[in-house]
Amino acid sequence: MHRRLKRVSHETLAPSPTGVGAAPLPVGEGLGVRVPTFFALILSLLLASTFTSAQQYTIKFATVAPEGTTWMMVMREYDKAIRTESGGRLGFKIYAGMSQGDEKDYLRKIKLGQLHSAGVSGNGLTTIASEVRVLDSPFLFKSYAEVDTVYRAFNNELNQAIEENGFINLGWAEVGFVYVFSNTPVRTADDMKNVKMWMWEGDPIAGAAFKAIGIHPIPLTITDVLTSLQTGLINAVYSPPLAAIGFQWFSHVKYMLNVPLANAAGAVVISKKKYDELPADLQEILLRNGKKFMQKLTMLSRKDNEKAIETMKKNGITIVEAPSKEVLASYDEIGKNARRMLVGKLFSEDVLNRLEKVVYDYRASQGKSHIKTSK
């Protein structure tokens, strides 16, 4: 049965990826600034001082996303929006680029009260509410349309699961389709047995997928991946293309298998304890803007992941295709087996069956059964 939200409404919003920009202040000659600009500068400083002094609620937020990435650009737009709309009463203090460790590190810090909020991928969501990992089902999704259909169908149910475990979902922030990157060509499941594959330590989705394939990956935290690629401890990783560039992993691999392992879910969450401390008007500002900017991030990430593949091609990475329909079908079968391994461990059979039905029904309505591949 679907569960109803008790405290927070999480309606799925239609995509609205609008840009935010600002022109630089004009600089004059002589005394240094023109008079109108001078007064504008004074006014901006006064407003900044007012916002700083008036801020009553600071949300300490952590993410593994590096500065300069699309994720951080949108997160800072989100921060700016809530500061402006709240009159400076509410804002984030952002810790980016793994400065607070791996996802499990900062989820532990949230429980200790040292942090309040985080950007989490599926691995972090396992710690919060394991049933959410059904969104990362291996070798299931073949198009963004299928992904969007599932999110619409399961949005409230999974948000309720997150809330029941002490967090509020401020917005789904899809990480994107995950591909295998390696130093030798990987086309079939048997080819994966010849590489030293990384696995995100403690990630049951990857664990089940690789077990179904028949390989034994090397578990490491995400902070150890780059060094391990450099030293040769591993020579294959799985990642969305944009993340592979952001973390600089792409410079240590040569091939990308153009069959997605999964579509990686993500979200920006806040501890329910911190959320409940906020006045109702600030809760509304935080949640409404969270949905808006995380939807924007999802749309931008999809575009940027495609651009990232083109960037990697220009840097010498070869895109490897599955050699036949039979090989593609074998990945489908591996996915079915892997998903069944996770029943009773991450999610119920009922949830998985309902999710698969949503996907298969949508696929049948479109007359499609192809594997999602990059352009």
Number of C-alpha atoms within 10 A of each C-alpha: 6 11 12 14 16 9 9 17 14 20 11 18 12 10 15 12 15 10 8 7 7 5 5 6 12 10 11 12 7 6 8 9 15 15 11 9 14 16 12 13 14 11 12 12 12 12 14 13 12 14 19 16 11 14 15 12 16 14 19 18 24 30 25 24 20 17 14 11 17 18 23 19 12 19 21 15 16 20 20 15 20 22 20 13 14 17 16 22 19 26 25 20 15 19 19 20 20 17 14 18 19 19 24 19 13 26 28 13 17 20 13 10 14 13 22 26 30 26 26 28 22 26 23 23 22 19 15 21 22 20 22 24 23 22 22 24 26 26 24 26 25 21 18 14 13 17 20 12 15 20 18 12 15 19 16 20 18 25 24 23 21 22 21 15 14 16 23 27 23 26 26 26 25 22 25 25 27 26 22 22 30 24 18 16 19 24 20 19 19 12 11 22 16 12 20 20 22 24 24 21 15 16 16 21 25 23 21 20 25 22 16 19 21 14 18 16 22 15 17 15 16 17 15 12 23 17 12 14 21 14 10 12 14 23 21 28 26 24 23 25 28 27 22 23 18 17 18 12 21 26 16 18 21 20 22 29 23 22 23 26 24 25 26 22 24 25 22 23 26 24 23 18 14 19 20 11 11 15 10 11 9 18 17 14 16 23 19 18 20 25 24 21 26 25 22 20 26 23 17 16 24 18 12 18 22 15 15 21 22 16 15 22 15 10 12 13 21 18 18 15 16 16 10 11 11 10 14 20 13 15 25 16 16 22 23 18 17 24 24 17 18 22 16 10 11 18 18 14 14 11 17 19 11 14 20 18 13 18 21 17 13 16 18 11 9 9 9 12 11 13 19 16 14 15 8
